[in-house]
Amino acid sequence: MKIAVLISGGVDSAVVVDRLVKQSHDIHLFYIRIGMDNGEGDCSADEDIEICTLIARKYDLPFKVVSLHEEYWEYVMKYALDTVQKGLTPHPDMMCNKIIKFGFFEERWGHLFDKTATGHYAKIVEKDGKVWLGTAPDPVKDQTDFLARISYSQLSHLMFPLGDMTKEEVREAARVAGLPNAARKDSQGICFLGKIDYRDFLERQLGTRPGPVIEIETGKKIGEHKGFWFYTIGQRKGLGLSGGPWFVVRKNVRDNVIYVSNGYDTKLQYGRSVILTEMEWITVDPFADDSFPKDEHSLRISFKTRHTPEFLDGYLTTQPDGSLRIDSDSDIQGIAPGQYAIVYTPDRMICLGSGMISN
């Protein structure tokens, strides 16, 4: 099989290369390069490319660096900036996967291959004559929430060779294979941002606008912030307040006010229901598929509202206005409008899709 492998310089995609080579596939390596927001190069990318080059030489594979700089900043980061300016919480990683890795890359290069492989921790599950996005066995590393906006046609062309492995097994496989990045730390940045600090990026793009931090229960000003766009609902770290923990529980975008509440047990940071708009199902709409047990308007699901190993359980119900409502069996922490709720089957094995939180 002729396979395009998206390689990043990290250990995960390197192990993908090792596994596919050992399976005797025809492998071609690609690195997607994205420069800084000022159009200049990214020194971390140079280091990544050097490692990718070493891996290509080790296995005697063709390697190509491709640029999607303009597309990334026009579509993904513009979306992120527009979202935070509205007081909402963006999810650039999801959009990066949908628009850049499996959008523009596929249109220009990936479609020339039988499959495109990545180092995501997820599975391709074949069932009922269709392909489904399956969760990984390592709950901490599972990345199906980052993939939950991709389309069925995109999923159908993908391979996730690490789908049956834990992170520890990947590290060991890299060590045994003698890969040059076997001990390299995982990147923590947003998609292609690499070493760019997201908060610094927002400050460069949007500047600062000082405003009050208000304790919501008392109405008392207890501090000052640099701009509402730096904060998200449920945020605890980076508030600069003493006597914590403090959580962001509300934002007034018009007046540039951040409201906080004190203590881990504050009920103001929790809710039991979320309203979803712009719902996108990956393989099928379960409300239109008879294989999913449900009543006329309600479906039993598991779900997540943030990147976390833990799932929540509840019911997904259609609303007269076309939106969907999740009613959770337990409290949902930090419901952030603009973020996405990721919907799974009750056994947590299949990711069905995602919808944007609007409340």
N, C-alpha and C positions, 0 to 999 in steps of 0.2 A: 504494500500500500504506500502511496506517495503522500507524505504528511508534512505540513508546515508546522513547525514548533515555535511558539512565541517564547523566547528566552529572555530573562531579565537580568541575569548575573547572580541571582539568588540560588539557594540550594535546591529549592523545589523544582524549578524548571530544568535545572541541571540533571536531576535524577530522572525527570521525564525523558530527557535525551538518552540517558544510559539505558533505561528500560526499553525504549522503542528501538534503539540500535540492537540490543540483544534479541529483539523479536524480528530482526532482519527487515525492517521497513526501510523505505527510501526517504531519508530525513533531510529536510532543509530548514535551517535555523534563521529566525528573524528577530531583530531587536527593534522595537518601536521607539524612536527618539523624539522626545519633547523638550524643547529648550525652556529657559526661564520666561517669566511673564513679560520681561523687557525685550525679548527676542534674542538674548544672548545665550551662549551655550551653558550647559550644566555640568560642573566638574564631577559630580557623582555619576553622571551618565558615562563620562570617559572611563571611570573605574569599572563600571558595569560592562562596558563594551570590551574592555581589556580582558575581563574574566570570560566573557562569552567567546571571545576569539580563542582563548586557551582551550575552552571546551570543544570548539569546532575543530581545532587542530588535533586534539587528543583522539577524536573519533573520525578525523578526516572527512568532515562534513562541510557542505557549502553554507556560508553565513552572510547575511545581508542586513545592513542597518537601513531602516526605512524611516522617513520623517512624516509625522502627522502633527507637526507643531501648530500650524494655523488652525487645523480642524479642532484640535484639543482646546485651544484658548477661545476659539469662536463658539464652540458648542458646549463643552463641559464646564469650563470656568466661567463663561458668561452666564450659563444657567445657575451656577453656584452664587455668583454675585447678585444676579437678579433676585434670587430666592432670599438671600440674607437681607437685602434692602427692603423686602416686603415684611421683614420680621419673622420669616419662616426658617426652618432648618433644612438645608440641602443635603443631598446624598450623592456627592460627585463620583464616588467609587462605582455606584450602580450605573450612572450615566456613562462613565468611562468604558465600562465593559460593553454596554449596549451600543454606544455610538462609535467608539474608537476601535477597541480590540476586535469586536465582532460585527462592526459596521463598516467603517472606512477601510480597515485592513482587509476584511473579507472581500469587499467590492474590488479592491485594487490588486491584491496578491493571494489571499486565502482561497478564493474560488478556483484557482488553478490547480489545487490539490484535492485529493480525495477527502482529507480531513484536516482540521486545524487542532493541534493539541496545546494545552496550557498546564501550568502547575497548580491550578485551583484544586482545593480540597472539596470535591463533589463527585457525583457519579452520573453516568448515563444509564438509565434503567429502561429496558425494553419490555413492554407489557401491552397486551391487547393490540398488537400491531403498531404501536406508537412508541416514541421515545419520551422519557420523562426525566426531569431533573431530580436526582436522588441525593440525599444527605450523605456526608462522609462519616466513617466510623469514629473519627476523632472529634468530639463535640466542641472542643475548644477551638480547633482549627477550621471547622466546617465553614465554607464560604458560599453556601447556596443563597444566603441573604444578599450578597453582592451581585449575584447572577439573576436575581428574581425579576428583572425587567427585560430579559432577552426574549426574543421571539422563538416560535417553534422552528422556523427555518434556520435560525442561527444555532439553536441547540442541536438540530439534526446534523450539522456539519462539524460538531465539536467532539473532542476526546479529552477525558480527564484521567490520564494514566495513574495518578496518585489516589484515585477514588477508593482503593481498598487499603490504604496505608495511613498510619498515624504519623505525627511529626517525628517521633522518636525513631520509627522505622525508616523514615526518609533520611534522617541524619546518619543512621547506621549504614544505609545503602550507599550514601555519598562517601562515607569513610572507606567502606570496602572497595568501592570503585576507584578510590584515589582521586576524587574530584577536587579541583583547586579551591573550591569554595565550601568544602564540607563543614567547616566550622564558622562560616560567615554568618553574622547576626541577621535576623529577619529585618526587612525594612518596615518602618512604622508610619511612613508618610502616606498621603492620600494619592492613590493610584500612581500617576507618573510624577507627582511633585517631588518625590525622593526626599532630599534633605531640606527642601524649602519648607519653612514653618508656616502653617496655614494661617495663624494669627498675624504673622508678619506680612503675608500676602494680602490679607484683608486690609491691613493698615496702609499698605502701599496703594491699593486700589481705591479704598473708600475713605482713607484718612481717619481722623478721630473726631468725636463730638461728645465732650463731657456731659454727663447727666447724673441724676441722683439714683442711689440704690435705696429702696424703701422697704422696711419690714412690713409685710402685707397685713399682719394682724394688728399693728399699732399705728401704721401710717407714718412712722418715724423714719427720718433720713438717717441711715447708719453708715453711709459711705458714698463714693462717687465712682462711676465707671467711665470708660473711654468711648462708648458708642454701643447701642443695643445690638448691632450686628456681630459683635464679638461673643455673644452669649446665646445659649440655647436652653429651652425648658428642660429641667432636670439636672442642669449642670451644677457641679459642686466645686470642682477645682478651679483655681485661677480667679477667684472672686476678691481675694485680698482682704477678707473680713476676719476679725478676731472673734473668739468665742463660738466657733462653729461646732458642728457642720452647718453651713448655710446652703440652701438649694434655690436655684432660680425657679420660680413657680408661675411667673407671668411677665409679659413685656408690653409696654405701651409705646408703640412705634411712633405715633404722632407726636407725643411729648418726650420721647427718648427717656423713658423711665424703666428701670429694672426692679421687679418686686421679688423679694426673697423671703424664705421662711426658715426657721431654725430647727435643727434636730432631725435625726434619722427617721423618726416616727411621725413627722408632720404629714397629716392627711392631704394637705394641699398639693403635694407632689405626686399623688396617686389618683387614679380614676378606674372605673370598671367598664367603660365603653369607649369606643372610638368610631368615628365616621370616616369612611374611605371613599375617595373619588378617584377617577382615572385608573380604575382597576384594569390590570392586564393579566390575563391567564396565559400560561406558557403553552400547555399542550391542549387542554380542553377547558371549557367553562363547566365546572361541576354542577351548576344549576341546570344545565342543558344536557347533562350526561346521566343516563339511567343507572350507570354502574355505581354512582355515589348515593349512599343512603341518606335521605333527607325528607323533610316534609315540603310543602309547596314553596315556602319562602326561607327556610332555615337549614343550615348545614353545620354539622359538628366539625370543628377544626382544631389544630394546634397553630400557634402563631408566635411571631416575634415582632417587637417594635424598635429594636436596636440590635447591634452586633453583640451577642452574648451567647454563651453555651446553653442557657436555660430557655426552655419553651414555656409558653403559657397555653392554657386550654380554654375553649369557649365555643360560642355559636356565631356563625356568620349569617346575617339576615339581609335580604333585599329590602330596599326602601322604595316607597312610591315615586320618589324623585329620581330614581335610577342609581342612587348611591348605595353603599353597603354599610352595615353596622356590625361591629364585633362587640359582643357582650362576653366579658371575661369571667371565668370562674374565680379568679383571684385579682388582687390589685395590680394595675399596670403603673409602673413608675415612670415619671417624666414624659408624659404624652406631649410630643413636640410636633405641632403642625408643620407640614412640609416634608417631614420624614415619611418613611414608608413602613406599612405593616406587611410582613411577609407571611403568606398563608401556606400552611402545610396540611397534609392528611393527618388524622388523629394519631396514627402510629408514628408520626414524625419522620417517615421514610421518604416522602415525596414533597418537593416544593411545587406548589400549584401556581403561584404568581404573587403579585403584590399590588397594593393600592396606596395612594397618598393620603396621609392623615390630614383631615381638614378641621378638626375641632381642637 
